[in-house]
Structure formats: structure tokens, C-alpha cells
């Protein structure tokens, strides 16, 4: 790639500005504009010397790609608008608010012939890529156990919307986990979920327990909570988010017929003997060399730039992958609502998780 990709960022909230920061830091990206509808916010950005416009129609014509970092409810309309301008797109997760909207975004990108990526950046960590490679050492996959529990501070719930249905860990945090599980294990065939709001007593759930069935026959369980204090989460285990205290503790355990893998440490448990792997002989641990910490959003954006230039990439979360992760997340919310399992394809096109 010889020329920097001219790219704009749509939405100047915290996530949008992270992408602005990354775009300015990368030699593969040339930031052309920040699109922000709020006049006061535009004035702030302009005072910082940043290129800012009010609407996607005002994006400089030299722009070839966009990052959509608006609120989820606007993902569909914004994506369709900029794709119609011929721009390649990264849509921050989730891809859209409903399955129908997600399908429409994918269809628009296919018609326009432009790359579409969903912003599930965890895939871009070197240890996530390596974990997928190591799974072949485990034999046939049997199951996965996951635990994400970070206690959100009381002030987090001051805004009314964060205490209302649809703002809990299912719809706020679970899509990250669903995409990573799909990246590592495979497609999710069925989800069963239980939820509880017993700890805070709010309308929104504070804890959910999931049972998962994967297409390859593996089963999974996942506990997710924003009320329970623990050292176990992706963010704590990976030190990815400076706002969340790191612990280095694993939060996923993946099991196969020949061994097991802890994640994100990549501690691998395998037999050190010949013949059948069985319980009387046990397994021996092996931890490889640690990976350097990277900015996964920077890695995602630079991979995206290479794709726009014509490269192939099997790490980035495609539009279809993003839709599958979103559908699995909505299936969990629907299962909790119905008190019944929900299979892939069973989420109504207009269901929004509440």
C-alpha cells in the first residue's frame, strides 16, 4: 500500500474520538473529516484544529472510507447513506439495531461493491489470532466456559436510560463475547438465557447466564454480570482498556478431546505421552511467550486500509460476521424474555432486545 487511505469518522463521541486518535496516529490513514451533527461539539472540534463537517453530504469528495461511530440506532441509516456515496465502511459494533437493519446494510454494501467491516476489534489482538490457531491442537472441540463479571460503579446508573430494559450487560456487553466465541469456536446454533436483576433491583438485568450450542456440536456456558466484582473479564485479562483494572486472569476455558486452552493467557494443556488421552494420565501445561500489547483499534483500522487497497483478510469481522454476532446476542435477550431456547433464525427481524 503506497498511499494513505482518505477516511472520515462519523460521530464525535468517545468511541468516535478513539478512531480519530488512531487515524491521526497511523501512516496508512489520512483523516479527511469528522462528521458531527451537534453545532456546539463541532465548534469544540474546530477549535482543536480538527476538520469537521455537519453532515455526511459534506464529506470531502476525496474520501474513500468511513468509520461509523454514532449511537446504534443510527448505524443503519448512516451506513446506507455513506455506502451510497461509494465509501468503504467500518460500522462500530453492533452492526445495527435489528436483524432487518443489519441485512439492509450488508445488501447495500454488496450492491455498491465496497468493503464492509463490523468493529469487533478484539479479533485483532495477536493472542486472539494465535488462540484460533492453537485450537487445532485440542482435537474435536467439546465445550467452552466463559465468565465476564465487572462491577460497574453506582454513578454509571445515574442516567435513566441505563436503568431501563435494553441497557444491561446482554445488549451492552454480550455482543463482544458472541463475536469472539464465533471467531474461536464457530457459529452459534442455539442460545438459552436466564437473567436476574436481584442485586440492583432495577428494570434492567444485572446478571445473565447463558447456555450455547454451536454448529460443530460443542456446547458452552457463559455468565455475564455488571453487578458482581471479580478479576475475570476480557478487559481485565488482556489489559486492553486503561479505564478497567487489569488482572491478567483468564476468563475463557476451551476444551477438546485432546486438551484444553485458557484464554487470553494461552496456557495450553496437552498430553506429554503417546496413546489415548485419558484421565488417569492427565495433561501438562505449556505457556508460550507473551505477546506485546497493541492498540487493537489501530490494528483493525490498518487491516481495513489494506482490505480497501485490495488485500484479503480473514481476521476482520465482516458485515455477515457482525450480523451473526448481533443475532446471537438478540437471541439471548429473546430467550430470557420467552423463557425458552432460541435457535439461529428465530429472532424476529424487528426485535431490538426489549
C-alpha positions as CSV (number, residue, x, y, z in Angstrom):
1,X,0.0,0.0,0.0
2,X,1.7,3.2,-1.2
3,X,-1.0,5.9,-0.4
4,X,-2.7,6.6,2.9
5,X,-6.5,5.8,2.9
6,X,-8.6,9.1,3.0
7,X,-11.0,8.3,5.8
8,X,-13.7,10.2,7.8
9,X,-15.1,9.4,11.2
10,X,-18.9,9.9,11.7
11,X,-19.8,10.7,15.3
12,X,-17.6,12.6,17.8
13,X,-18.4,10.8,21.0
14,X,-15.9,8.8,23.0
15,X,-15.7,5.9,20.5
16,X,-15.6,8.2,17.5
17,X,-12.7,10.2,19.0
18,X,-10.8,7.0,19.7
19,X,-11.0,6.3,16.0
20,X,-9.9,9.9,15.2
21,X,-6.9,9.4,17.5
22,X,-6.0,6.2,15.8
23,X,-6.5,7.7,12.3
24,X,-4.1,10.6,13.2
25,X,-1.5,8.1,14.5
26,X,-1.4,5.8,11.5
27,X,0.7,6.4,8.4
28,X,-1.9,4.3,6.5
29,X,-4.7,6.7,7.2
30,X,-5.4,10.3,6.2
31,X,-8.2,11.8,8.2
32,X,-10.4,13.9,5.9
33,X,-13.3,14.9,8.2
34,X,-15.2,14.3,11.4
35,X,-18.9,14.4,10.9
36,X,-20.8,15.7,13.9
37,X,-24.4,16.9,13.9
38,X,-24.2,19.0,17.2
39,X,-23.1,22.6,16.5
40,X,-21.5,23.1,19.9
41,X,-19.5,19.9,19.6
42,X,-18.4,21.0,16.1
43,X,-17.2,24.3,17.5
44,X,-15.1,22.5,20.1
45,X,-13.5,20.2,17.5
46,X,-12.9,23.1,15.1
47,X,-11.1,25.0,18.0
48,X,-8.8,22.0,18.3
49,X,-7.9,22.3,14.7
50,X,-9.7,19.3,13.5
51,X,-11.5,19.0,10.2
52,X,-15.2,18.9,11.0
53,X,-18.5,18.9,9.0
54,X,-22.1,18.8,9.9
55,X,-23.5,16.1,7.6
56,X,-22.3,13.1,5.6
57,X,-23.2,15.1,2.4
58,X,-20.4,17.5,3.4
59,X,-17.7,14.8,3.5
60,X,-14.8,15.8,1.1
61,X,-15.0,14.1,-2.2
62,X,-11.5,12.7,-1.9
63,X,-12.7,10.4,1.0
64,X,-12.7,6.7,0.3
65,X,-13.8,5.2,3.6
66,X,-15.8,6.0,6.8
67,X,-15.9,4.8,10.4
68,X,-19.5,5.0,11.7
69,X,-19.4,5.6,15.5
70,X,-22.9,7.1,16.0
71,X,-25.4,5.6,18.5
72,X,-26.5,2.1,17.5
73,X,-30.0,3.4,16.4
74,X,-28.4,5.5,13.7
75,X,-26.0,2.8,12.3
76,X,-28.3,1.5,9.6
77,X,-29.3,4.9,8.1
78,X,-25.8,6.3,8.3
79,X,-24.2,3.3,6.8
80,X,-26.6,3.1,3.9
81,X,-26.1,6.9,3.2
82,X,-22.3,6.7,3.0
83,X,-22.2,3.4,1.2
84,X,-24.4,5.0,-1.4
85,X,-21.5,7.5,-1.8
86,X,-19.2,4.6,-2.6
87,X,-17.4,4.6,0.7
88,X,-15.9,1.5,2.3
89,X,-17.2,1.3,5.9
90,X,-16.3,0.2,9.4
91,X,-19.5,0.2,11.5
92,X,-18.9,0.1,15.2
93,X,-20.5,-2.8,16.9
94,X,-23.3,-3.8,16.9
95,X,-23.7,-3.6,13.1
96,X,-27.3,-2.3,13.5
97,X,-30.2,-2.3,16.0
98,X,-32.2,-5.1,14.4
99,X,-31.6,-8.1,12.1
100,X,-33.6,-6.5,9.3
101,X,-31.4,-3.3,9.5
102,X,-28.2,-5.4,9.6
103,X,-29.3,-7.3,6.5
104,X,-30.1,-4.0,4.7
105,X,-26.6,-2.6,5.5
106,X,-25.0,-5.8,4.1
107,X,-27.2,-5.7,1.0
108,X,-26.2,-2.0,0.4
109,X,-22.5,-2.8,0.6
110,X,-22.9,-5.8,-1.8
111,X,-24.8,-3.6,-4.3
112,X,-22.1,-0.9,-4.1
113,X,-19.3,-3.4,-4.2
114,X,-17.5,-1.8,-1.2
115,X,-15.9,-3.4,1.8
116,X,-18.0,-3.6,5.0
117,X,-16.4,-4.3,8.4
118,X,-18.0,-4.6,11.8
119,X,-15.9,-3.0,14.6
120,X,-15.3,-6.1,16.7
121,X,-11.7,-5.2,17.3
122,X,-10.8,-8.0,19.8
123,X,-10.2,-10.3,16.9
124,X,-7.1,-8.2,16.0
125,X,-5.2,-8.9,19.2
126,X,-2.2,-11.2,18.4
127,X,-3.3,-13.6,21.2
128,X,-6.8,-13.9,19.8
129,X,-5.4,-14.8,16.4
130,X,-2.9,-17.3,18.0
131,X,-5.7,-18.8,20.1
132,X,-7.6,-19.7,16.9
133,X,-4.5,-21.4,15.5
134,X,-3.9,-23.4,18.8
135,X,-7.4,-24.9,18.8
136,X,-6.4,-27.5,16.2
137,X,-4.2,-29.0,18.9
138,X,-7.2,-29.7,21.1
139,X,-8.8,-32.3,18.9
140,X,-12.5,-32.1,18.4
141,X,-14.0,-29.2,20.4
142,X,-16.2,-30.3,23.3
143,X,-17.1,-27.0,25.0
144,X,-16.2,-23.6,26.3
145,X,-16.8,-21.9,29.6
146,X,-16.8,-18.2,29.9
147,X,-17.1,-15.7,32.8
148,X,-17.3,-11.9,32.4
149,X,-18.1,-10.0,35.6
150,X,-17.1,-6.4,36.2
151,X,-19.0,-4.3,38.8
152,X,-20.0,-1.0,37.2
153,X,-19.9,1.9,39.7
154,X,-23.1,3.3,41.1
155,X,-22.8,6.6,39.2
156,X,-22.9,4.7,35.9
157,X,-26.6,4.2,36.5
158,X,-27.5,7.9,37.1
159,X,-28.9,8.3,33.6
160,X,-32.4,6.9,33.4
161,X,-31.8,5.0,30.2
162,X,-29.1,2.9,31.9
163,X,-31.6,1.7,34.4
164,X,-34.1,0.7,31.7
165,X,-34.7,-2.5,29.7
166,X,-32.1,-3.0,26.9
167,X,-29.3,-1.2,28.7
168,X,-27.9,-4.1,30.7
169,X,-25.0,-6.5,30.1
170,X,-26.9,-8.5,27.5
171,X,-27.4,-5.7,25.0
172,X,-24.4,-3.6,26.1
173,X,-21.6,-6.1,26.6
174,X,-22.6,-9.5,25.3
175,X,-22.0,-8.8,21.5
176,X,-18.3,-8.6,22.2
177,X,-18.3,-12.1,23.7
178,X,-20.6,-13.5,21.0
179,X,-18.3,-12.4,18.2
180,X,-15.1,-13.7,20.0
181,X,-16.8,-17.0,20.6
182,X,-17.8,-17.3,17.0
183,X,-14.2,-16.3,15.9
184,X,-12.8,-19.1,18.1
185,X,-15.4,-21.8,18.3
186,X,-17.7,-21.4,15.3
187,X,-21.3,-20.5,14.5
188,X,-23.9,-20.4,17.4
189,X,-26.9,-22.7,16.6
190,X,-28.9,-22.0,19.8
191,X,-29.0,-19.9,22.9
192,X,-30.8,-20.3,26.2
193,X,-30.6,-17.5,28.7
194,X,-31.6,-16.7,32.3
195,X,-31.5,-13.2,33.7
196,X,-31.7,-11.6,37.1
197,X,-32.0,-8.0,38.4
198,X,-31.9,-9.1,42.1
199,X,-28.7,-7.3,43.1
200,X,-29.7,-3.8,42.0
201,X,-33.4,-4.2,41.7
202,X,-33.6,-2.2,38.5
203,X,-35.8,-2.8,35.5
204,X,-32.7,-3.8,33.5
205,X,-30.9,-7.1,34.3
206,X,-27.6,-7.0,36.1
207,X,-26.7,-10.7,35.5
208,X,-27.3,-13.3,32.8
209,X,-26.4,-17.0,32.5
210,X,-26.3,-18.5,29.0
211,X,-26.2,-22.0,27.6
212,X,-24.9,-22.2,24.0
213,X,-25.0,-24.9,21.3
214,X,-22.5,-24.5,18.4
215,X,-22.9,-25.9,14.9
216,X,-19.9,-28.1,15.3
217,X,-21.5,-29.9,18.3
218,X,-19.6,-28.1,21.0
219,X,-21.6,-26.7,24.0
220,X,-20.9,-23.6,26.0
221,X,-21.8,-21.7,29.2
222,X,-21.3,-18.1,29.8
223,X,-22.0,-15.9,32.9
224,X,-22.1,-12.2,32.4
225,X,-22.7,-9.6,35.1
226,X,-22.2,-5.9,35.8
227,X,-23.1,-6.3,39.5
228,X,-20.5,-8.9,40.5
229,X,-17.0,-7.8,41.4
230,X,-14.4,-10.2,40.0
231,X,-10.9,-10.4,38.3
232,X,-12.4,-12.3,35.3
233,X,-13.2,-10.5,32.1
234,X,-11.7,-9.9,28.7
235,X,-10.7,-6.3,29.6
236,X,-9.1,-7.3,32.9
237,X,-7.4,-10.3,31.5
238,X,-6.0,-8.6,28.5
239,X,-5.2,-5.1,30.0
240,X,-6.9,-3.7,26.9
241,X,-8.9,-0.9,28.5
242,X,-7.0,1.6,30.7
243,X,-10.2,2.5,32.4
244,X,-10.6,-1.0,33.8
245,X,-8.1,-2.5,36.3
246,X,-6.1,-5.3,34.7
247,X,-5.6,-8.7,36.4
248,X,-4.1,-10.9,33.8
249,X,-6.6,-13.6,34.8
250,X,-8.1,-15.9,32.2
251,X,-11.8,-15.7,31.6
252,X,-12.4,-18.4,28.9
253,X,-11.6,-22.1,29.0
254,X,-11.9,-24.1,25.8
255,X,-11.9,-27.9,26.0
256,X,-11.3,-30.5,23.3
257,X,-10.9,-34.3,23.1
258,X,-7.1,-34.0,23.3
259,X,-6.5,-31.0,25.6
260,X,-7.6,-27.5,26.7
261,X,-6.8,-23.9,26.3
262,X,-7.0,-21.0,28.8
263,X,-7.6,-17.5,27.3
264,X,-6.2,-14.9,27.0
265,X,-3.0,-16.3,28.6
266,X,-2.9,-19.1,26.0
267,X,-1.9,-21.7,28.7
268,X,-2.2,-24.9,26.7
269,X,-2.9,-28.3,28.4
270,X,-1.8,-31.3,26.3
271,X,-0.7,-34.9,26.9
272,X,3.0,-35.4,27.0
273,X,2.7,-39.1,26.3
274,X,1.7,-41.3,23.4
275,X,-1.6,-43.2,23.0
276,X,-5.1,-42.4,24.2
277,X,-5.6,-39.2,26.2
278,X,-7.4,-40.1,29.3
279,X,-8.0,-39.1,32.9
280,X,-5.5,-41.4,34.7
281,X,-2.6,-39.8,32.9
282,X,-3.6,-36.2,33.0
283,X,-2.3,-33.2,31.0
284,X,0.7,-31.0,31.2
285,X,0.6,-27.2,30.9
286,X,2.6,-25.1,28.5
287,X,2.5,-21.3,28.3
288,X,4.1,-19.7,25.2
289,X,6.0,-16.4,25.0
290,X,3.8,-13.4,26.0
291,X,2.5,-11.1,23.2
292,X,3.3,-7.5,23.0
293,X,0.3,-5.3,23.9
294,X,-1.1,-3.5,20.9
295,X,-3.9,-1.0,20.2
296,X,-6.5,-3.3,18.6
297,X,-8.5,-0.4,17.1
298,X,-5.3,0.8,15.4
299,X,-4.7,-2.8,14.1
300,X,-8.3,-3.1,12.9
301,X,-8.1,0.2,11.0
302,X,-4.8,-0.6,9.4
303,X,-6.1,-4.1,8.4
304,X,-9.2,-2.3,6.9
305,X,-6.9,0.1,4.9
306,X,-5.2,-2.9,3.4
307,X,-8.6,-4.5,2.5
308,X,-9.7,-1.3,0.8
309,X,-6.5,-1.5,-1.2
310,X,-7.4,-5.0,-2.3
311,X,-5.9,-7.3,0.3
312,X,-7.7,-10.3,1.7
313,X,-8.2,-10.6,5.5
314,X,-9.7,-13.5,7.5
315,X,-9.4,-11.8,10.9
316,X,-11.5,-8.7,10.5
317,X,-15.2,-9.0,11.4
318,X,-17.2,-8.8,8.1
319,X,-20.7,-7.5,7.8
320,X,-22.0,-11.0,7.8
321,X,-20.0,-11.9,10.9
322,X,-21.2,-8.8,12.6
323,X,-24.8,-9.7,11.8
324,X,-24.3,-13.2,13.2
325,X,-22.9,-11.9,16.4
326,X,-25.7,-9.4,16.7
327,X,-28.3,-12.1,16.0
328,X,-26.8,-14.4,18.7
329,X,-26.9,-11.5,21.2
330,X,-30.6,-10.7,20.3
331,X,-31.4,-14.4,20.6
332,X,-30.1,-14.4,24.2
333,X,-32.3,-11.4,25.0
334,X,-35.3,-13.1,23.4
335,X,-34.6,-16.4,25.2
336,X,-34.6,-14.6,28.5
337,X,-37.9,-12.8,27.6
338,X,-39.6,-16.0,26.4
339,X,-38.0,-18.4,29.0
340,X,-37.2,-20.8,26.1
341,X,-34.3,-21.6,23.8
342,X,-33.9,-19.5,20.6
343,X,-32.3,-21.1,17.6
344,X,-30.5,-19.2,14.8
345,X,-33.1,-17.8,12.5
346,X,-35.6,-17.5,15.4
347,X,-35.1,-13.8,16.1
348,X,-37.9,-11.6,14.6
349,X,-36.4,-9.1,12.0
350,X,-37.5,-6.1,14.0
351,X,-36.7,-7.3,17.5
352,X,-34.5,-4.8,19.4
353,X,-33.7,-6.8,22.6
354,X,-36.5,-5.5,24.8
